Amino acid sequence: MSLHNIDVKIIHFFRRISIPAARFGLFVIFFWFGLLKVLGLSPATALVQDLFTQTISFMDFSTFIILFGLFECLIGILFVIRGLERVVIPLLLIHMVMTFLPLFVLPSLTWSGFLVPTMEGQYIIKNLVIIAAAIGIASHLRYLPKEQ
């Protein structure tokens, strides 16, 4: 078998599994991390609480963290259900806006210097990969039918 044929087979394999792998990866990340928040086991709770204190003080934090965790679980579940991409992607956008806020609202916790993120900052910046995976999924959607 030639190198070209091996290359073609590998590329076809990755094309076939790319969207299911992206869906599964997003499910695992959102459902797992959301469940940790619901169970009170998330290592991100302190950061979320600091952001909550700076922005959303109209409800009790213990209620908010559970609702936020359930929101993340919902996003994870919706990513694995075909046909619900147009529902989950706007929810992901809302989540990503909230997730990136600490980079601007809590710079002392997310940056140790100019363009040098803390561990928390790196945790947030890696969400660019989540956005890229969602864009990849969205790019494979079928067009909505034209309105008559």
Backbone as CSV, one residue per row, in Angstrom:
resi,resn,N_x,N_y,N_z,CA_x,CA_y,CA_z,C_x,C_y,C_z
1,MET,0.856,-1.174,0.000,0.000,0.000,0.000,0.905,1.241,0.000
2,SER,0.581,2.185,-0.841,1.409,3.390,-0.966,1.118,4.376,0.163
3,LEU,2.042,5.286,0.370,1.862,6.342,1.365,0.622,7.180,1.033
4,HIS,0.407,7.427,-0.241,-0.775,8.194,-0.675,-2.066,7.486,-0.258
5,ASN,-2.154,6.177,-0.489,-3.364,5.426,-0.133,-3.589,5.404,1.375
6,ILE,-2.513,5.276,2.135,-2.632,5.322,3.599,-3.136,6.695,4.030
7,ASP,-2.575,7.741,3.426,-2.988,9.109,3.734,-4.473,9.304,3.443
8,VAL,-4.926,8.841,2.298,-6.335,8.966,1.911,-7.230,8.239,2.905
9,LYS,-6.859,7.016,3.278,-7.664,6.246,4.233,-7.747,6.943,5.600
10,ILE,-6.612,7.468,6.058,-6.597,8.163,7.355,-7.477,9.417,7.294
11,ILE,-7.341,10.184,6.227,-8.140,11.408,6.106,-9.628,11.075,6.031
12,HIS,-10.002,10.061,5.270,-11.417,9.663,5.191,-11.932,9.199,6.552
13,PHE,-11.099,8.465,7.279,-11.490,8.021,8.617,-11.756,9.224,9.525
14,PHE,-10.835,10.191,9.525,-11.017,11.372,10.370,-12.216,12.208,9.936
15,ARG,-12.464,12.293,8.657,-13.661,13.015,8.194,-14.930,12.338,8.705
16,ARG,-14.924,11.008,8.716,-16.107,10.265,9.138,-16.366,10.426,10.638
17,ILE,-15.311,10.505,11.435,-15.510,10.549,12.891,-15.405,11.954,13.484
18,SER,-15.030,12.959,12.696,-14.752,14.285,13.270,-15.955,14.895,13.979
19,ILE,-17.110,14.866,13.364,-18.289,15.483,13.992,-18.757,14.662,15.189
20,PRO,-18.890,13.330,15.074,-19.255,12.574,16.286,-18.235,12.750,17.421
21,ALA,-16.952,12.813,17.095,-15.932,13.005,18.135,-16.070,14.379,18.781
22,ALA,-16.331,15.403,17.980,-16.517,16.758,18.522,-17.752,16.796,19.420
23,ARG,-18.840,16.182,18.976,-20.066,16.145,19.784,-19.823,15.437,21.115
24,PHE,-19.160,14.288,21.050,-18.893,13.524,22.264,-17.964,14.289,23.200
25,GLY,-16.924,14.897,22.643,-15.995,15.676,23.462,-16.695,16.829,24.171
26,LEU,-17.553,17.552,23.450,-18.290,18.661,24.061,-19.251,18.149,25.128
27,PHE,-19.887,17.013,24.843,-20.769,16.417,25.845,-19.999,16.113,27.128
28,VAL,-18.871,15.435,26.995,-18.093,15.035,28.176,-17.680,16.254,28.988
29,ILE,-17.125,17.253,28.319,-16.651,18.445,29.027,-17.795,19.151,29.745
30,PHE,-18.875,19.439,29.025,-19.957,20.215,29.634,-20.722,19.417,30.677
31,PHE,-21.048,18.159,30.383,-21.818,17.386,31.339,-21.000,17.112,32.603
32,TRP,-19.757,16.693,32.434,-18.892,16.362,33.574,-18.644,17.581,34.449
33,PHE,-18.209,18.686,33.817,-17.904,19.876,34.601,-19.166,20.468,35.229
34,GLY,-20.296,20.387,34.526,-21.560,20.846,35.094,-21.974,20.009,36.277
35,LEU,-21.836,18.688,36.133,-22.199,17.791,37.231,-21.328,18.053,38.469
36,LEU,-20.057,18.324,38.259,-19.194,18.663,39.396,-19.703,19.899,40.129
37,LYS,-20.200,20.883,39.383,-20.763,22.083,40.031,-22.016,21.735,40.821
38,VAL,-22.894,20.944,40.240,-24.136,20.542,40.919,-23.824,19.783,42.207
39,LEU,-22.811,18.933,42.162,-22.444,18.126,43.336,-21.572,18.872,44.341
40,GLY,-21.191,20.109,44.014,-20.350,20.894,44.920,-18.899,20.448,44.925
41,LEU,-18.432,19.851,43.828,-17.073,19.316,43.766,-16.188,20.016,42.744
42,SER,-16.667,21.075,42.132,-15.922,21.723,41.055,-14.759,22.556,41.573
43,PRO,-13.576,22.364,40.987,-12.451,23.220,41.362,-12.613,24.652,40.850
44,ALA,-13.592,24.878,39.982,-13.821,26.220,39.444,-14.788,27.035,40.299
45,THR,-15.322,26.456,41.354,-16.339,27.139,42.159,-15.849,28.477,42.704
46,ALA,-14.636,28.541,43.193,-14.130,29.804,43.759,-14.080,30.904,42.703
47,LEU,-13.615,30.571,41.517,-13.568,31.549,40.426,-14.974,31.977,40.026
48,VAL,-15.883,31.024,39.915,-17.273,31.341,39.567,-17.882,32.232,40.650
49,GLN,-17.587,31.945,41.905,-18.139,32.751,43.000,-17.577,34.171,42.966
50,ASP,-16.291,34.320,42.680,-15.707,35.661,42.580,-16.355,36.455,41.442
51,LEU,-16.571,35.806,40.301,-17.235,36.474,39.180,-18.679,36.799,39.540
52,PHE,-19.353,35.870,40.182,-20.736,36.058,40.617,-20.850,37.282,41.518
53,THR,-19.934,37.406,42.462,-19.938,38.525,43.397,-19.783,39.860,42.664
54,GLN,-18.981,39.865,41.597,-18.733,41.096,40.837,-19.865,41.445,39.864
55,THR,-20.689,40.454,39.496,-21.644,40.694,38.406,-23.092,40.394,38.750
56,ILE,-23.365,39.239,39.288,-24.749,38.797,39.496,-24.985,38.628,40.985
57,SER,-25.589,39.591,41.599,-25.832,39.420,43.034,-27.314,39.380,43.368
58,PHE,-28.157,39.106,42.385,-29.595,39.131,42.648,-30.144,37.786,43.122
59,MET,-29.293,36.770,43.248,-29.736,35.483,43.793,-28.630,34.913,44.661
60,ASP,-28.979,33.921,45.417,-28.028,33.252,46.296,-27.042,32.447,45.454
61,PHE,-25.747,32.498,45.803,-24.734,31.799,45.018,-24.961,30.289,45.006
62,SER,-25.398,29.717,46.123,-25.601,28.264,46.159,-26.674,27.821,45.162
63,THR,-27.662,28.667,44.945,-28.679,28.390,43.923,-28.088,28.586,42.533
64,PHE,-27.346,29.669,42.358,-26.769,29.971,41.050,-25.829,28.862,40.582
65,ILE,-24.943,28.375,41.434,-23.947,27.391,41.003,-24.626,26.091,40.569
66,ILE,-25.713,25.728,41.228,-26.457,24.531,40.812,-27.126,24.776,39.467
67,LEU,-27.760,25.941,39.306,-28.398,26.262,38.019,-27.368,26.355,36.895
68,PHE,-26.214,26.932,37.200,-25.153,27.043,36.196,-24.636,25.660,35.818
69,GLY,-24.468,24.790,36.806,-24.049,23.417,36.539,-25.070,22.667,35.698
70,LEU,-26.354,22.841,36.007,-27.405,22.206,35.209,-27.428,22.762,33.788
71,PHE,-27.170,24.052,33.648,-27.072,24.686,32.320,-25.944,24.035,31.518
72,GLU,-24.805,23.815,32.169,-23.692,23.151,31.485,-24.051,21.717,31.109
73,CYS,-24.716,20.993,32.002,-25.148,19.630,31.683,-26.094,19.629,30.491
74,LEU,-27.012,20.586,30.464,-27.947,20.703,29.342,-27.207,20.937,28.035
75,ILE,-26.230,21.832,28.040,-25.435,22.074,26.836,-24.773,20.773,26.377
76,GLY,-24.199,20.040,27.301,-23.560,18.769,26.955,-24.534,17.792,26.326
77,ILE,-25.686,17.645,26.931,-26.700,16.716,26.405,-27.168,17.148,25.023
78,LEU,-27.423,18.440,24.850,-27.926,18.923,23.563,-26.922,18.733,22.435
79,PHE,-25.632,18.756,22.750,-24.631,18.558,21.701,-24.654,17.148,21.123
80,VAL,-25.132,16.165,21.858,-25.154,14.809,21.319,-26.477,14.448,20.657
81,ILE,-27.432,15.348,20.696,-28.728,15.080,20.055,-28.771,15.792,18.709
82,ARG,-28.716,14.985,17.639,-28.774,15.562,16.290,-30.077,16.329,16.115
83,GLY,-29.977,17.462,15.430,-31.143,18.290,15.167,-31.305,19.433,16.160
84,LEU,-30.557,19.404,17.252,-30.678,20.460,18.255,-29.495,21.424,18.244
85,GLU,-28.693,21.356,17.188,-27.515,22.217,17.089,-27.894,23.695,17.097
86,ARG,-28.989,24.044,16.441,-29.406,25.449,16.374,-29.928,25.941,17.726
87,VAL,-30.233,25.041,18.619,-30.628,25.400,19.986,-29.379,25.531,20.862
88,VAL,-28.473,24.560,20.763,-27.340,24.509,21.686,-26.261,25.539,21.367
89,ILE,-26.074,25.881,20.113,-24.990,26.816,19.790,-25.238,28.205,20.383
90,PRO,-26.460,28.747,20.331,-26.668,30.021,21.051,-26.472,29.890,22.569
91,LEU,-26.858,28.742,23.140,-26.620,28.524,24.575,-25.120,28.490,24.859
92,LEU,-24.362,27.857,23.957,-22.912,27.827,24.100,-22.341,29.240,24.028
93,LEU,-22.864,30.055,23.126,-22.398,31.441,23.005,-22.608,32.192,24.321
94,ILE,-23.774,32.045,24.910,-24.052,32.684,26.204,-23.060,32.181,27.257
95,HIS,-22.852,30.875,27.280,-21.923,30.287,28.246,-20.502,30.814,28.044
96,MET,-20.075,30.907,26.787,-18.711,31.372,26.508,-18.529,32.837,26.911
97,VAL,-19.539,33.661,26.714,-19.446,35.054,27.163,-19.235,35.084,28.676
98,MET,-20.026,34.301,29.407,-19.871,34.252,30.862,-18.507,33.686,31.251
99,THR,-18.049,32.701,30.503,-16.787,32.051,30.821,-15.584,32.961,30.591
100,PHE,-15.644,33.795,29.557,-14.519,34.680,29.258,-14.509,35.943,30.129
101,LEU,-15.608,36.245,30.803,-15.682,37.455,31.635,-14.563,37.584,32.666
102,PRO,-14.160,36.517,33.355,-13.102,36.690,34.360,-11.799,37.260,33.794
103,LEU,-11.522,37.034,32.508,-10.306,37.595,31.916,-10.314,39.119,31.985
104,PHE,-11.507,39.708,32.007,-11.650,41.171,32.024,-12.105,41.704,33.371
105,VAL,-12.980,40.945,34.047,-13.552,41.404,35.316,-12.662,41.041,36.504
106,LEU,-11.929,39.952,36.404,-11.067,39.479,37.490,-9.627,39.291,37.000
107,PRO,-9.017,40.336,36.469,-7.678,40.165,35.885,-6.622,39.711,36.892
108,SER,-6.779,40.055,38.158,-5.772,39.633,39.142,-5.792,38.118,39.354
109,LEU,-6.928,37.468,39.051,-7.026,36.015,39.196,-6.678,35.270,37.904
110,THR,-6.722,35.971,36.775,-6.563,35.280,35.496,-5.281,35.633,34.752
111,TRP,-4.580,36.673,35.196,-3.330,37.073,34.540,-2.247,37.289,35.585
112,SER,-1.066,36.756,35.335,0.055,37.021,36.234,0.982,38.078,35.649
113,GLY,0.757,38.444,34.406,1.524,39.474,33.716,0.933,39.683,32.334
114,PHE,1.497,40.601,31.580,0.994,40.894,30.240,1.108,39.645,29.363
115,LEU,-0.040,39.162,28.885,-0.148,37.957,28.058,0.384,36.694,28.739
116,VAL,0.396,36.694,30.080,0.818,35.521,30.851,-0.354,35.119,31.752
117,PRO,-1.155,34.166,31.285,-2.312,33.774,32.084,-1.915,32.918,33.282
118,THR,-2.698,33.033,34.329,-2.572,32.124,35.467,-3.166,30.777,35.039
119,MET,-3.147,29.804,35.923,-3.768,28.518,35.613,-5.251,28.714,35.288
120,GLU,-5.912,29.582,36.056,-7.322,29.863,35.789,-7.489,30.520,34.416
121,GLY,-6.596,31.436,34.089,-6.647,32.092,32.786,-6.450,31.102,31.649
122,GLN,-5.517,30.165,31.830,-5.313,29.135,30.810,-6.556,28.268,30.662
123,TYR,-7.188,27.955,31.761,-8.412,27.154,31.777,-9.496,27.846,30.946
124,ILE,-9.560,29.167,31.056,-10.554,29.936,30.303,-10.171,30.035,28.831
125,ILE,-8.923,30.349,28.550,-8.475,30.547,27.165,-8.613,29.266,26.346
126,LYS,-8.463,28.112,26.968,-8.606,26.849,26.229,-10.015,26.682,25.670
127,ASN,-10.947,27.479,26.139,-12.308,27.414,25.609,-12.382,27.822,24.140
128,LEU,-11.316,28.432,23.625,-11.279,28.712,22.188,-11.375,27.413,21.392
129,VAL,-10.861,26.324,21.934,-10.962,25.027,21.263,-12.411,24.545,21.280
130,ILE,-13.119,24.799,22.362,-14.546,24.450,22.429,-15.315,25.220,21.360
131,ILE,-15.016,26.502,21.230,-15.671,27.320,20.203,-15.364,26.769,18.819
132,ALA,-14.112,26.396,18.579,-13.727,25.842,17.272,-14.476,24.539,16.990
133,ALA,-14.627,23.682,17.990,-15.369,22.425,17.798,-16.827,22.713,17.465
134,ALA,-17.427,23.686,18.152,-18.818,24.051,17.875,-18.964,24.630,16.470
135,ILE,-17.998,25.430,16.043,-18.026,25.971,14.680,-17.937,24.824,13.673
136,GLY,-17.091,23.843,13.952,-16.980,22.681,13.067,-18.295,21.936,12.943
137,ILE,-18.981,21.754,14.064,-20.291,21.099,14.039,-21.286,21.946,13.246
138,ALA,-21.318,23.242,13.526,-22.252,24.140,12.835,-21.994,24.186,11.338
139,SER,-20.741,24.056,10.938,-20.416,24.145,9.516,-20.951,22.956,8.724
140,HIS,-21.350,21.898,9.410,-21.883,20.713,8.738,-23.408,20.631,8.792
141,LEU,-24.053,21.676,9.304,-25.519,21.669,9.345,-26.091,21.831,7.945
142,ARG,-27.268,21.276,7.761,-27.985,21.492,6.504,-28.667,22.847,6.584
143,TYR,-28.797,23.497,5.441,-29.458,24.790,5.399,-30.936,24.628,5.741
144,LEU,-31.489,25.635,6.409,-32.930,25.647,6.631,-33.620,25.849,5.282
145,PRO,-34.813,25.287,5.131,-35.512,25.487,3.853,-35.878,26.956,3.660
146,LYS,-35.883,27.378,2.409,-36.275,28.751,2.107,-37.751,28.948,2.446
147,GLU,-38.036,30.153,2.947,-39.433,30.471,3.233,-40.156,30.773,1.938
148,GLN,-41.374,30.349,1.851,-42.171,30.565,0.620,-42.824,31.912,0.638
